[in-house]
Amino acid sequence: MTSMQRGALPDSVHTNGATPNPWWANAVAYQIYPRSFQDTNGDGYGDLNGITSRLEYLADLGIDVVWLSPVYKSPQDDNGYDIADYQAIDPMFGTLDDMDRLLAKAHQLGLKVIMDLVVNHTSDEHAWFQASRDKNDPHADWYWWRPAKPGHEPGTPGAEPNSWGGNFGGSAWQYDSKRGEYYLHLFSPKQPDLNWENPQMRHAVYDMMNWWMDRGVDGFRMDVITLISKMLNSDGSFPEGKLGEEGYSSFRPFCQDGPRQDEFLAEMRREVFEGREGYLTVGEAPGITSQRNGFITDPANKELDMLFLFNHVRCDFKGKKWNTIPFEVKNLRHELDEQQRAVSESGWASLYFENHDQPRAVSRWGDDSSEELRSRSAKALGLLLHMHRGTPYVYEGEELGMTNAGFTRLEQYRDLESVNLYHQRVETAKIQTPESMLAAMARMSRDNARTPMQWDDSRYAGFTASDAPTEPWLEVNANRDIVNVAREREDPDSVYAFYKRLIALRHEDLLVSAGAYDLLDGDDPAVYAFTRSLEYGGTQRRLLVLVNLASHASPIPKQSTQLLGERSSDAHLVIGNDGDETVQESISSGELSPWQAFAYEL
């Protein structure tokens, strides 16, 4: 194994034309959902001091970058993604002084910190929006205001400027009696969309970003950043769409990757990041294809370092995520393979299965029906993701194999999207029964990822003190006695121990961080197989990755079998969820056991 310090890849590394990044090609990032990570004051919500107290845990795990979901001042309509003041910390989480201490401690430990940047929209309580309610104010055009539909009384049903529906249910337009017009909100009515056509608004955003960078932040994860450019008709109105099952049309064809998307991102790069070093920009990218990802993340185009694409996390539902379909390996493989191929020559990939908006992967695509299968499938999914080419993101608790929440009643949910759409789909549109919607929520709701971090097996899992005066804001998962940090750190065969090995491998082995990717056996119903290859120091190396994504034994497919038959005398196991002897037995028998996963250097 060839070791290297974290940083730029050596010039002698050949990666089939792919562009190595100055420092994050072999980095691993970790997302923290602050309200669910660590509560230090007993109010039931996580806070900045709690994050600071756990930074050693992240450093020991091997993490390089910490991404914080929003901690800005907010009325918390959408758990902080509705920002009322970009340059203030919400009292729920602490103070600016607490944030400064967190940054200082992180940097002392060698960790970079990126903040969530939400600039497609603000809170309706933001000073900019309140000022825009006056047509004569300089901020009047900082948001998307439009009059009622011609011939309709403003504020009455059907008078909305067009038929778009919001992402959290209902119309995408909200009437404001003070201004006498409607404002656009692609999400909650308390999240009005900013008008990026206005240059004054854009530069106010850039000033705010520079303020945070100067304060010590190392970059940003940019929420739904590919919705900032909207398509307009020639008269300035918004296009109409085809009505869907809930009675509204989709905004997506007109707001995703809009006509000025590249221009805005390039301008942001110039105004905020030009001349800075060691930063990271990653954009949440609804509507962006794999091919467009290659363009936007190509360093030559000077836009963003990487994007979070969505197609692979939409492989098990049809249309909307509440219309679930059975998981099939071929659908996930197709999307991930497309993403890998699109950045084979330029650009970069971000690698993720979980985040604050996605359910737990081990419950979604793995098998949490028993402790053995939960552990094996969590490791298999982790190996599958981390062996791809790109920068892996670990979501809090993913390194433990945390599972979905197991909620069965509507009143257990706190997620705005889930609750609103339950009422719309079950009670208003009547397109789902209560039972079917609750079943879909149990599988897909965002609250599945938001249950408190499981540090130990105490009453509240160590998220807050067992005798805290206030219960956690969201119920703790019932399996905290088995799935928790304290237990898994003592177990060398735990999911946590396996993730620590995965992360170390990316840091230590150029083949994993820089090697080219090639898919094998693309039609196999259960086994996901690919190779990573690299020429370095005059030596050609190749790694075979085999993952059985099934709770039954599966034959090693044809192309993989052929490669194993050609392996050299010094071929060896690099990492797997079984030991070397078991892997050799599987290779000899030509069959993978349930959820068996390994990377084998040929």
C-alpha positions in Angstrom: 0.0 0.0 0.0 1.4 3.4 -0.9 0.9 6.0 1.8 0.7 9.8 1.3 -0.1 12.9 3.3 -3.4 14.5 2.7 -3.1 17.1 0.0 -2.4 17.4 -3.8 -1.8 14.2 -5.7 1.7 13.6 -7.1 2.3 14.5 -10.7 3.3 10.9 -11.5 -0.2 9.7 -10.7 -2.1 8.7 -13.9 -5.9 8.7 -13.5 -7.0 8.3 -17.1 -7.2 12.1 -17.6 -9.2 12.8 -14.4 -8.5 16.0 -12.6 -7.1 15.6 -9.1 -8.2 18.2 -6.5 -5.6 20.2 -4.6 -6.6 18.7 -1.2 -10.0 17.0 -1.0 -9.4 14.0 -3.4 -8.6 11.9 -0.4 -10.7 13.7 2.2 -13.8 12.5 4.0 -16.5 14.8 5.2 -19.0 14.4 8.1 -22.4 16.1 8.3 -23.8 17.2 11.6 -27.4 18.0 12.1 -26.9 20.3 15.1 -30.3 20.0 16.8 -29.8 16.2 17.0 -26.1 15.8 17.7 -25.4 16.8 21.3 -27.4 18.8 23.8 -25.4 20.4 26.7 -28.0 22.6 28.4 -30.9 20.1 28.8 -33.4 22.0 26.6 -33.8 19.0 24.3 -32.0 20.5 21.3 -28.4 20.0 20.3 -26.1 23.0 20.4 -22.7 24.4 19.3 -21.0 23.6 22.6 -22.2 20.0 22.2 -20.6 19.9 18.8 -17.3 21.3 20.1 -17.3 18.7 22.9 -17.5 15.9 20.3 -14.8 17.2 17.9 -12.2 14.8 19.2 -14.6 11.9 18.3 -14.7 13.1 14.7 -10.9 13.6 14.6 -10.4 10.1 15.9 -12.7 8.7 13.4 -10.5 10.2 10.7 -12.8 13.0 9.4 -11.3 15.9 7.5 -14.3 18.2 7.0 -17.2 18.9 9.2 -20.4 20.2 7.6 -22.9 21.9 9.9 -26.6 22.1 8.9 -27.9 25.7 9.6 -27.3 27.3 13.0 -28.3 30.8 11.9 -31.0 32.8 13.6 -34.3 31.3 12.4 -38.0 30.9 13.5 -37.3 27.2 12.8 -40.3 26.6 10.5 -38.1 24.2 8.5 -35.6 23.4 11.2 -33.3 26.3 10.4 -33.4 26.2 6.6 -35.5 29.4 7.0 -33.0 32.0 7.9 -33.9 35.3 9.5 -30.4 36.6 10.0 -27.4 35.2 8.2 -24.9 36.8 10.5 -26.3 35.7 13.8 -26.5 32.3 15.6 -29.9 31.2 16.8 -30.1 31.2 20.6 -31.2 27.5 20.3 -27.6 26.7 19.3 -25.6 29.3 21.2 -23.8 32.5 20.3 -21.2 33.8 17.8 -18.6 33.3 20.5 -19.6 29.7 20.8 -19.2 29.4 17.0 -15.8 31.0 17.1 -14.7 28.5 19.8 -16.0 25.7 17.7 -14.0 26.9 14.7 -10.8 27.3 16.8 -11.0 23.9 18.3 -11.8 22.2 14.9 -8.8 23.9 13.3 -6.6 22.9 16.2 -7.6 19.3 15.6 -6.9 19.6 11.9 -10.6 19.7 10.9 -12.1 22.1 8.4 -15.7 23.4 9.0 -18.1 24.2 6.2 -21.5 25.9 6.9 -24.8 25.3 5.3 -25.6 28.2 3.0 -29.3 28.7 2.2 -29.6 31.5 -0.4 -32.4 30.2 -2.7 -34.7 31.6 0.0 -34.8 33.2 3.4 -37.3 33.3 6.2 -40.3 35.6 5.8 -39.0 37.1 9.0 -35.7 38.2 7.4 -35.3 42.0 7.3 -34.8 41.9 3.5 -38.2 40.3 3.0 -40.0 42.5 5.4 -38.6 45.5 3.6 -39.7 44.1 0.2 -43.3 44.2 1.3 -43.2 47.9 0.5 -43.2 48.5 -3.3 -41.2 51.7 -2.8 -38.4 50.2 -0.7 -35.0 49.5 -2.3 -35.5 45.8 -1.4 -38.9 45.6 -3.3 -37.4 43.5 -6.1 -35.2 41.2 -3.9 -37.9 38.5 -4.0 -40.3 37.2 -6.6 -43.5 39.3 -6.3 -46.3 39.0 -8.8 -49.9 40.3 -9.1 -53.0 38.0 -9.0 -54.0 36.2 -12.1 -55.9 38.6 -14.4 -59.6 38.6 -13.7 -59.3 37.2 -10.2 -59.7 38.9 -6.8 -56.3 38.9 -5.1 -56.1 36.5 -2.1 -59.0 34.3 -3.3 -58.7 30.7 -4.4 -57.4 30.4 -8.0 -56.0 33.9 -8.1 -52.4 32.7 -7.7 -50.1 33.8 -10.5 -49.7 30.3 -11.8 -50.5 26.7 -10.8 -47.1 25.7 -9.3 -47.2 23.7 -6.2 -44.7 24.1 -3.3 -42.3 21.3 -2.4 -43.9 21.0 1.1 -47.5 20.9 -0.2 -50.0 23.5 -1.3 -49.5 26.4 -3.7 -46.0 27.8 -4.4 -47.5 31.3 -4.0 -48.6 33.2 -0.9 -50.7 36.3 -0.8 -49.4 39.3 1.2 -52.2 41.8 2.1 -49.7 44.6 2.8 -48.1 44.6 -0.6 -51.3 43.3 -2.4 -49.3 40.7 -4.3 -48.2 37.1 -4.2 -44.6 36.0 -3.4 -43.0 32.8 -4.7 -42.0 30.1 -2.2 -40.8 26.8 -3.7 -40.8 25.4 -0.2 -42.7 26.6 2.9 -44.8 29.8 2.8 -42.3 31.0 5.4 -39.4 30.5 2.9 -39.8 33.2 0.2 -37.5 32.7 -2.8 -34.8 35.4 -3.4 -34.7 37.0 -6.8 -31.2 36.3 -8.1 -31.9 38.5 -11.2 -31.3 41.4 -8.9 -27.6 42.3 -8.7 -27.9 44.2 -5.4 -29.4 41.1 -3.8 -26.6 38.9 -5.1 -23.8 41.1 -3.8 -25.5 41.3 -0.4 -25.2 37.5 -0.4 -21.6 37.6 -1.4 -20.8 40.2 1.3 -22.3 37.8 3.9 -20.4 34.9 2.6 -17.1 36.8 2.7 -17.9 37.8 6.3 -18.1 34.2 7.3 -15.0 33.2 5.4 -13.1 36.0 7.0 -14.3 34.7 10.4 -12.7 31.3 9.8 -15.3 29.2 8.0 -13.6 26.9 5.4 -16.4 26.9 2.8 -20.1 26.2 2.3 -22.5 23.4 1.4 -25.1 25.3 -0.6 -28.7 24.3 -0.2 -30.8 23.8 -3.4 -28.3 26.1 -5.1 -29.4 24.9 -8.6 -32.9 26.4 -8.1 -31.6 30.0 -8.0 -32.1 30.8 -11.7 -35.7 30.8 -12.7 -37.1 30.6 -16.3 -39.4 33.4 -17.2 -41.7 34.2 -20.1 -40.9 37.2 -22.3 -43.4 39.3 -20.3 -41.8 38.5 -17.0 -44.4 36.0 -15.9 -43.8 32.4 -14.9 -44.6 29.5 -17.2 -47.5 27.2 -16.6 -47.0 23.4 -16.1 -49.1 20.3 -16.4 -51.4 19.7 -13.3 -50.4 16.7 -11.2 -52.3 14.3 -8.9 -52.3 16.8 -6.0 -53.9 19.6 -8.1 -50.8 21.6 -8.8 -48.1 21.7 -11.5 -44.4 21.2 -10.9 -42.0 24.1 -10.8 -39.1 21.9 -11.5 -38.9 22.1 -15.3 -38.7 25.9 -14.9 -36.5 26.4 -11.8 -33.9 23.6 -11.9 -30.6 24.5 -13.6 -32.1 27.6 -15.1 -30.7 29.8 -17.8 -28.3 31.9 -15.7 -27.2 29.1 -13.4 -23.6 29.0 -14.6 -23.3 32.8 -14.7 -24.4 33.1 -11.0 -22.1 30.4 -9.8 -19.1 31.8 -11.6 -19.9 35.3 -10.3 -20.1 33.8 -6.7 -16.7 32.2 -7.2 -15.1 35.4 -8.3 -16.7 37.6 -5.6 -16.1 35.2 -2.6 -13.5 32.6 -3.3 -11.0 34.1 -5.8 -7.6 34.4 -4.1 -8.5 32.1 -1.1 -7.0 28.7 -0.5 -8.0 25.5 1.2 -11.8 26.1 1.0 -14.5 23.7 -0.2 -17.7 24.4 -2.1 -20.4 21.8 -2.5 -23.8 22.4 -3.9 -27.1 20.5 -3.4 -28.1 20.1 -7.0 -31.8 19.2 -7.7 -32.3 18.8 -11.4 -28.7 18.5 -12.4 -27.7 15.7 -14.6 -24.5 13.7 -14.3 -23.2 15.4 -17.4 -23.9 18.9 -16.1 -22.1 17.9 -12.9 -19.0 17.3 -14.9 -19.2 20.8 -16.3 -20.0 22.7 -13.1 -17.3 20.9 -11.1 -14.7 21.1 -13.8 -12.0 23.4 -12.3 -11.6 25.1 -15.7 -15.1 26.5 -15.4 -14.6 28.0 -11.9 -18.0 27.3 -10.4 -18.2 24.7 -7.6 -15.9 22.0 -6.3 -18.6 19.3 -6.2 -22.3 18.7 -6.2 -24.8 16.5 -4.4 -26.8 14.8 -7.2 -30.2 13.2 -6.6 -30.9 10.5 -9.2 -29.3 7.7 -7.2 -31.4 8.5 -4.1 -34.6 8.5 -6.2 -34.0 4.9 -7.4 -36.7 3.4 -5.2 -39.7 5.6 -5.7 -41.7 6.7 -8.7 -42.5 10.4 -9.2 -42.7 11.5 -5.5 -40.9 9.7 -2.7 -44.2 8.7 -1.1 -44.9 6.4 -4.1 -42.2 3.8 -3.2 -41.2 0.9 -5.3 -39.1 -2.1 -4.4 -35.3 -1.5 -4.3 -33.4 -3.1 -7.2 -29.6 -3.1 -7.4 -29.7 -2.3 -11.2 -31.4 1.0 -10.6 -28.8 2.2 -8.0 -25.9 0.9 -10.1 -27.1 2.6 -13.2 -27.3 6.0 -11.5 -24.0 5.7 -9.7 -22.2 4.4 -12.8 -23.5 7.4 -14.8 -22.2 9.8 -12.2 -18.8 8.2 -12.1 -18.4 8.1 -15.9 -19.5 11.8 -16.2 -16.4 12.9 -14.2 -13.9 10.4 -15.5 -12.1 13.1 -17.5 -12.8 16.3 -15.6 -14.8 17.4 -12.6 -15.4 15.5 -9.4 -18.0 13.4 -7.6 -19.5 13.7 -4.1 -20.4 10.3 -2.6 -23.4 10.0 -0.3 -26.2 7.7 0.7 -27.5 9.6 3.7 -28.1 13.1 4.9 -30.6 15.1 6.9 -33.1 14.7 4.0 -32.7 11.0 3.3 -33.7 8.0 5.4 -31.2 5.7 6.9 -29.5 3.6 4.1 -29.3 0.4 6.2 -33.1 0.4 6.6 -33.8 1.6 3.1 -31.4 -0.5 1.0 -29.9 -2.8 3.6 -31.5 -5.2 6.0 -32.2 -4.2 9.6 -34.4 -7.2 10.4 -31.7 -8.7 12.7 -28.6 -7.4 14.4 -26.3 -9.6 12.3 -27.8 -8.4 9.0 -27.9 -4.8 10.1 -24.2 -4.9 10.8 -23.3 -6.7 7.7 -25.5 -4.7 5.3 -24.3 -1.4 6.9 -20.7 -2.4 6.3 -21.5 -3.5 2.7 -23.2 -0.2 1.9 -20.4 1.7 3.4 -17.8 -0.2 1.4 -19.8 0.2 -1.8 -19.9 4.0 -1.4 -16.4 4.6 -0.1 -14.7 2.5 -2.8 -16.1 4.8 -5.6 -14.1 7.7 -6.9 -15.0 11.0 -5.3 -15.3 12.6 -1.8 -17.4 10.5 0.6 -19.8 12.2 3.1 -20.7 10.4 6.3 -23.9 11.5 7.9 -24.0 11.5 11.7 -24.7 8.0 13.0 -24.1 6.4 9.6 -20.8 5.2 10.9 -22.7 3.3 13.6 -25.3 1.8 11.2 -28.1 3.8 12.7 -31.5 2.8 11.4 -34.8 4.5 10.6 -36.9 5.8 13.5 -39.6 3.2 13.5 -42.4 5.7 14.0 -46.0 4.4 13.6 -48.1 7.5 14.4 -48.4 10.9 12.8 -47.9 12.7 16.1 -44.4 11.3 16.4 -43.3 13.2 13.4 -41.8 16.7 13.5 -40.8 17.1 9.8 -42.7 19.9 8.1 -42.6 18.1 4.7 -44.0 14.8 6.1 -46.7 16.3 8.2 -47.9 18.8 5.5 -48.0 16.2 2.8 -49.8 13.7 5.0 -52.6 16.1 5.3 -52.6 17.1 1.6 -52.3 13.5 0.2 -54.6 11.8 2.7 -57.2 14.5 3.7 -57.3 17.0 0.8 -56.4 15.2 -2.4 -57.4 11.8 -1.0 -54.8 10.0 -3.1 -53.4 7.8 -0.3 -54.9 6.1 2.7 -53.7 7.0 6.2 -52.1 3.5 6.4 -50.2 3.7 3.1 -49.0 7.2 3.8 -47.7 6.3 7.3 -46.0 3.3 5.8 -44.3 5.5 3.2 -43.3 8.0 5.9 -41.8 5.2 8.0 -39.6 4.4 5.0 -38.9 7.8 3.5 -39.6 10.6 6.0 -36.7 13.0 6.7 -37.3 12.4 10.4 -35.7 9.0 10.0 -32.3 10.7 9.8 -33.0 13.3 12.5 -33.5 11.2 15.6 -30.8 12.1 18.2 -27.3 10.8 17.8 -26.8 7.6 19.8 -23.8 8.0 22.0 -24.6 5.4 24.7 -27.5 3.2 25.9 -28.9 5.6 28.5 -32.4 6.9 28.5 -31.7 9.6 25.9 -28.8 7.8 24.3 -26.3 10.3 25.7 -27.7 13.0 23.4 -28.9 14.8 26.6 -28.6 13.9 30.2 -31.0 11.2 31.4 -32.4 13.6 34.0 -32.6 16.6 31.7 -35.7 18.7 32.4 -36.8 18.5 28.7 -37.1 15.5 26.5 -35.3 15.5 23.2 -37.1 17.4 20.5 -37.6 14.1 18.5 -37.9 10.6 20.0 -34.7 8.6 20.5 -34.5 5.4 18.4 -35.5 2.4 20.5 -32.4 0.4 19.4 -30.0 2.8 21.3 -29.0 -0.1 23.6 -27.4 -1.9 20.7 -26.5 0.8 18.2 -24.4 3.4 20.0 -20.9 4.9 20.1 -19.8 3.6 23.5 -20.6 0.0 22.6 -19.3 0.1 19.0 -16.0 1.7 19.9 -15.2 -1.2 22.2 -16.1 -3.8 19.4 -13.4 -4.4 16.8 -16.0 -6.0 14.5 -18.5 -3.1 14.8 -19.8 -0.9 12.0 -17.9 2.0 13.6 -14.6 0.1 13.5 -15.3 -0.8 9.8 -15.9 2.9 8.9 -12.7 3.9 10.7 -10.8 1.4 8.4 -12.6 2.7 5.3 -11.7 6.3 6.1 -8.1 5.4 6.9 -7.8 3.5 3.6 -8.9 6.6 1.6 -6.2 8.6 3.3 -3.5 6.1 2.9 -4.0 4.5 -0.5 -3.8 6.5 -3.7 -5.6 3.7 -5.5 -8.7 4.4 -3.5 -8.5 8.2 -3.7 -7.3 8.7 -7.2 -7.8 5.4 -9.2 -9.9 5.3 -12.3 -13.3 3.5 -12.1 -14.8 0.9 -14.4 -18.0 -1.0 -14.0 -18.2 -4.8 -14.2 -21.1 -7.2 -14.6 -23.6 -4.4 -15.1 -26.7 -6.6 -15.4 -26.2 -8.7 -12.3 -29.4 -8.7 -10.1 -27.6 -8.7 -6.7 -23.8 -8.1 -7.0 -22.4 -4.7 -7.6 -18.9 -5.0 -9.0 -16.3 -2.5 -10.3 -12.6 -2.0 -10.5 -10.4 0.9 -9.5 -7.0 1.2 -11.3 -4.0 3.4 -11.1 -0.6 3.7 -12.6 1.9 5.2 -10.1 5.7 4.9 -9.8 5.9 2.7 -12.8 3.4 0.2 -11.4 -0.1 -0.6 -12.5 -2.4 -1.5 -9.7 -6.0 -2.7 -9.9 -8.6 -3.2 -7.2 -11.7 -5.4 -7.6 -14.7 -4.3 -5.5 -17.5 -6.9 -5.0 -20.6 -6.2 -2.9 -23.6 -8.6 -2.6 -26.6 -6.3 -2.0 -28.9 -9.1 -0.9 -29.8 -11.1 2.2 -29.2 -14.3 0.3 -26.1 -15.9 -1.2 -25.2 -14.8 -4.8 -22.8 -16.2 -7.4 -19.8 -14.1 -8.2 -20.7 -12.8 -11.7 -18.9 -13.7 -14.9 -16.5 -10.7 -15.5 -15.5 -10.6 -11.8 -14.9 -14.4 -11.8 -12.6 -14.0 -14.8 -10.5 -11.3 -13.2 -10.2 -13.3 -10.0 -8.9 -16.2 -12.1 -6.2 -14.0 -13.5 -5.0 -12.6 -10.2 -1.3 -12.5 -9.4 0.4 -14.5 -6.8 0.6 -11.5 -4.4 -3.1 -10.6 -4.8 -4.7 -9.9 -1.4 -7.7 -8.6 0.5 -7.5 -4.9 1.1 -10.7 -4.5 3.1 -13.9 -6.4 3.7 -16.7 -7.2 6.1 -15.2 -10.8 6.4 -11.7 -11.9 7.1 -9.2 -13.1 4.5 -9.8 -16.8 5.1 -13.6 -16.4 4.5 -13.0 -14.2 1.4 -10.7 -16.8 -0.1 -13.3 -19.5 0.5 -15.9 -17.3 -1.2 -13.6 -16.8 -4.2 -12.9 -20.6 -4.4 -16.6 -21.5 -4.2 -17.6 -18.7 -6.6 -20.4 -17.5 -4.2 -20.8 -14.5 -2.0 -22.6 -14.9 1.3 -25.4 -12.5 2.3 -24.2 -8.9 2.3 -20.6 -10.0 1.8 -18.5 -7.1 0.6 -14.8 -6.7 -0.1 -12.1 -4.9 -2.1 -9.4 -7.2 -3.4 -6.2 -6.1 -5.0 -5.5 -8.3 -8.1 
